[in-house]
Amino acid sequence: MSKWQAEKAEKNRQSLARLHMVLPRIFPSAVLSWALARPFVPPTPRLAVDSYWRVHPIRADRLARALAARSGAPTSWTWQLGDNRKHRLPATYRTPPAPYRERVYAQGPGFCCVCGRPVYRFGWHVDLWDSGANMNANWHCACVIAWQFWNAPSDYTRLLGRLQARRCGQSGGRLWKSAEVDHRVPLFRVWSEHRETPWPDLLNYWGLPNLQLINRDVHAAKCALEARDRRAARLLEAELN
Ligand SMILES: [Zn+2]
């Protein structure tokens, strides 16, 4: 065994001992088996949960949208943009709408600001321990990852490429290394044409249902077409006014 391997084995032995010492009797089994199979075992339950969701962004995306569906939007909420930081409205339509992040609808500690559901131990979304909401948390671990996925889908090109079996989402041709992430329905159109879609269905436009990896030339052509449509829509609007 090389020196590096010996150090790794020792580090894992310590992490495992620490994890077993603090691990509650009840713990999500999928997370535990994931953690135990890591080359470097996470030393705490919380790190195990974080690491589990980090490598399962698609699952996190689906879960966050499902949890949000259970909350529904607050009664008087509508999707609005704003640059007043006090109200915590998103400044651009590129940011996924999230009512519970806004000042007026924020539910305070123990509730997730993305989906609006209670957050439990270890940032988990189910109270497996019957210990009530975790008052030190306002994000589910899964929702943190979903939020990153929605805001920066281009960080997940490899994963999307795998899901599409290395085929361009638009042309069906072989996917090149330079392929880019695209929103099937562009976000400017979500804002201009689908703004009234009830929340959280709106979130589907940021999640996997609206994402595809496409080759760069196909993407450029699609963007040019979209820009043309946008100009035409603006002209029509000006004429009508
Ligand atoms: Zn959440």
Boltz pocket constraint, residues with backbone or C-beta under 6 A from the ligand:
constraints:
  - pocket:
      binder: B
      contacts: [[A, 64], [A, 67], [A, 112], [A, 113], [A, 114], [A, 115], [A, 116], [A, 117], [A, 139], [A, 140], [A, 143]]
      max_distance: 6.0
